[in-house]
Amino acid sequence: MSLTFCRLLNSALKHSKFLSSLHGPLLPSTHPSLYHHSSFSASLNPVNPTRTRTPLEKQFETWIQHLKPGFTPCDVVYALRAQSDPDLALDIFRWTAQQHGYRHNYETYHTMIKLLISGKRYRVTETLIEEVIAGNCQMSIPLYNCIIKFCCGRNLLFNRAFDVYKKMLKSENCKPTLETYTLLLNSLLRRFNKLNVCYVYLHGVRSLTKQMKSLGVIPDTFALNLIIKAYAKCLQVDEAIRVFREMGLYGCEPNAYTYGYIVKGLSEKGRVGQGLGFYKEMKEKGLVASGTCYMILICSLAIERRFEDAIEVMFDMLGNRMGPDLLTYKTLLDGMCREGRSNEGFELLEEFRRRDVLMGDKNYKILLNGLHFLRRG
């Protein structure tokens, strides 16, 4: 090797180190997962280009070859959707973002986020969502709703969902839709686990309902049921009934869930007679209540000593192949026994056992012993 060549080589190495100190590594490093597959680094800086490549490396190289200079976001979307491995798709997504003259749009981000969610790559999903919120691409309604749906499903991102919703409200062309409000309402309802907590989140339900109306978004039965359920769980039954009466204005028909929420709310509020009226209206329409609705109504009627009505609802429940729990049976039978109707209670227990194949010997003996104990007392 000549002295001149050695000097040139040494100068080139120093120059490359100088550029690296100014600009960082010459290879792109915007995201750790960029190097998830060795194919990516091998294609840029092959250490041993003659070695046998893995199937995933071959897939990556094949799709990179398909994306010829001048490729568009539509081409990238097609390449991403063709991948069964979300990590490989992410490598393609990051590689294309580094190419001169190309920029991801809302469709490529939306596609990539959905692939990551389906692959349970939640941390990387959060990273891409933050990029979108920071303004890396223009927004679209489907992308907004996709982000809100993901955030609503993650407890730690609950507030973030409402931050994104506020951005939608301020946008010009991506206003919230019925899907947006359904996602947010459903997310709020999942937190209605205790009565004192319900009132905190009920304010949010009221605000969303008001904003939905002001934007002219027409609710469907599912969205209205969520609002009715929120009021009923907070025992604001008059508000729940008001929304129920307004359903026809939106061209919506109440279903079994609608009636069930109101019947349960009225029963728990102590307005069991009114709850029974809604139950009968539901039954006349051929709708079947849920097991929880049946049991709350039966217990409420029994506590009010309306035993005939409770027995009728009980037989209706059994006729729809639903079995009450032990507490429901005890509330009704013990109540009758305390009212001096123990003989009738014993007869009913035998009838219930005959009709309820799920009662079991254990529950039957508990109920029978309870009746004997009350009659002796």
Helices and strands as residue ranges (DSSP letters): H 3-23, G 32-35, H 38-44, H 55-66, H 73-81, H 86-97, H 106-118, H 122-133, H 141-152, G 155-157, H 158-170, H 178-189, H 195-214, H 221-233, H 237-246, G 247-250, H 256-269, H 272-284, H 291-303, H 307-319, H 326-338, H 342-355, H 360-376
